[in-house]
Amino acid sequence: MGSLYYGNATEPVHVPDRLLAHVKVVIATKLRRNESFTLSWRHPGDVPGGRSTLWMQPAIPLRFVFETDETEMLDPQVLKEFANAANSSSGLVLDLERAIPGAAGERVHARVA
């Protein structure tokens, strides 16, 4: 399970490594272009509150921490889906309970709300 640290928050957002690898590429691409957007997700059952949204912009510190030291294989279709969602008015909405196809054969989805 990877971690996304944003701004001055001391508690990270926990994201599966494979999903985080794809999200990292989309975020880095958008921020490199100075394009701000929202990143949202529903909280797992053991986390208080229902959902969260981050306003992603270049001026806010951001750090990705992966549990494994192996580089994840990226799925071009998932990257395209995530980029399209990030470009929408709803932003990138993650489903943290699914996984992207890979070694485990699982899949994670972003959706446009």
Order of alpha helices (4+ residues) and beta strands (2+ residues): beta-beta-alpha-beta-beta-beta-alpha-beta-beta
